[in-house]
Amino acid sequence: METVVWSKPEGQRAGTPLLVMMHGYGTDESRMVRLFEHLPPEFTFAALRAPMPIGDHWGWFLLDYFLANDFADVISAANSVRAWISSVKDQHSSVTLMGYSQGMAMASTLLRLHPEDYKAVVGLSGFVLNNELLSVTDSFEAKPPFFWGRDKADLVINDDAVAYTAEWLETNTLLTARTYPGMGHAMSRTEMVDVSAFLRHYVLR
């Protein structure tokens, strides 16, 4: 990861729980940096910039309207994020993932590939990849805590993706699902109150 914005200077990070934050398609890390002040200050937040240029912005892998993707690109991006996490995780008490939109696809893919590495996952206005190769490896000794927040009227994530995501999360995770009418394909302060409660319960407690 060439660009990472941290919430704390290096000298204040040791021993803190790490929250790795991944933005959506066609945006950048600033979208996640705005959330720092609305989340529990006990965490160290790290907002990553995705590696693939999308116009003047960035994405984790190429995506079309139907959320189709090249799985090789997905795995390449996931491996690069995991390598970065591996380089910093020893100084932290735990690692939790947060992803918005396409970033939720990344966060859930990282969880599916290496579930033992992460304390919990937060997915915001996003989706879980419907991929046969990933499904073959889905196996959790204990269901990981997962927060899923969205607006039911979000037009960006199509109905098939929402249905698959709901089924996968209900089957494989300890799910906290919340909906926020009127939010659209976005994140809200009200949602961050719920996310903060989730993080305090499953990570800080």
N, C-alpha and C positions, 0 to 999 in steps of 0.2 A: 504494500500500500504506500504510494508515494505521497499522498496528502492525508493527514490525520489531524483533526482538531481535538485537543484535550480540554477537559474542564478544569483540571488541576495541573500545576507545574510538577515536573518530574519528582521533585523532592517531597511532594505531599501524597504520592500515589501508593507507596508501599503499604501492603496489608489491607487495602480497601477492596471492596467488591468492584469488579469492572463490568460496565455495561457497554457493549459494542453496538454501535448504531449505524444502520445502513439505509440510505435514502432510496427514493424511487427512481423510475426510469425518466431520463430527460431532466433531472434536477442535479443537485450537488449536496455536499455535506452541510451547507448552511441551513438547509431545511431541518436537519436534526439538531444543529447547534442551538436553534431557537428553543428547543425543549429543555435544555440544561437547567434553566432556572425554575422549571415546573416539576422537577423530579427530585427524589430524596438526595440531600447533599452528602449523605454518607458514601454514595457511589463515586467512583471516577468514571466519567463518560468519555468515550472516544468515538467521534463521528468520522467515518471513513468516506473517502471519495472513491466511487466506482472506477474501474480501470478503462472502460470502453467509451471513447468520445461519441456523443450523440448530439450532433450540431455543436452548439456552444456549451453544452452541458454533458452529462455522463450517465452511463447505465452499466449494469452488471453483465448483461448479455442482450443480444438483439431480440426484439419482441414485436409482434404485430398485434392488430386489434383483437385477434382471437386468443392472444397470449401464447401463441405457438413459439417454439424456441429450438435452438440447436443445443442438444444436451451436452455436447462436447464443450461448448462455450460456458454452460452452467457449471460443469465440473471444474473447468479451468478457473473460473472466478471463485468458486467455493474453495478450491485448494489454495488459491492465493490469499484469501481471507484467513483460512485456518493456519497457514504458515505465519502470517503476521501475528495472529493471536498467540501461537506457540512461542513467538519471540518475546512476548511481554507477560504471559500469564503467570509466570512464577512469582512475580512481585505482588500478585493480587490474591485475595482470599477465595475468590470464585469468579467465574465468567458467565454473564447472562447476555443474551442476544436480543436486539430490538430491530425490527425492519418495518419500513413504511412502503406500501404498494409492492413494487418489484423487490424491494429490500426484505419484505416478509417471505417471498419465495426463496431468497437467499438464506435467511435465518432458519427457515424450516428445513431447507436442504442440508445446511450444516448440522442441524440437530439429527436428521435422519442418517447422515453419514457417520457421525461421531457423537452419539447421545450422551456418552459418559463425560464429555468435556464441558457440559453446560448445565448451570443451575436451574435456569428457566428461560423461557422465550416470550417476547412480546411481539405480536403481529398487528399492524395498524393499516386498515383499508387495503388489505392485500390478499394474497392467495397462496395456496400450497400447490406445487407442481404435480400435475397428473402425469406420472412417468412410470412405465412398467419396470425399468431397471431399478429405480429407487424403491418401488413397491416391493420388489423381491427382497431387499435388505432391511425393510422396516421391521425392527424387533427391539423392543425396549423391555429391560428387566423390570423397571418400574416406570409408570407413566410420568413423563416430565410435565411440570406445571407450564401452562401455555395460556397467555392472555390474547384474546382476539377481539379487537374493537373495529366497528364499521358502521356505516349508514346503510340501511336496507335499500335505500333509493340511489346508492352509488351506481352510476351508469358505466364506470370505467371497467369494473370487474364483472365479466359476463356471468349469466345465470349458471351455466355449466361449471365454471370455475368456482363459484360460490358453493354450489351443491357438493362438488368434490371436496373442497376445503372443509366444509362443515362435517361431512362424513369422515374424512381422514382425522380431523382433530378430535371428534367425539370418540373414535375408535382407539386412537393411539396416545392421547394426552389427557392430563388432568386439566380439563378445559374451564376457563373463565371467559364466557362470551358476553359481550355488551354491545348494544346498538345505540346510536346517537342520531335521532331524526334531525334532518336539516343540515347535517355536517357535510354531506357530499363526499367527494374523494379528497379527504383532507384529514387533519388532526385537530383536536379542540382542547381547550383548557379543562373542560369537564371530563373529557377522556383521560387527561393526564392525572387528574385526581384519582380516578379508578386505577390507572396504571401504577401510580405511586403506592396505593394501598396493596395492590398485588405484589409489588416488589418488596415492600416491607414485610408482608406475610411470608412469602416463599423464599426470600433471599436474606433479609436482614434478621428475621426472627431466630 
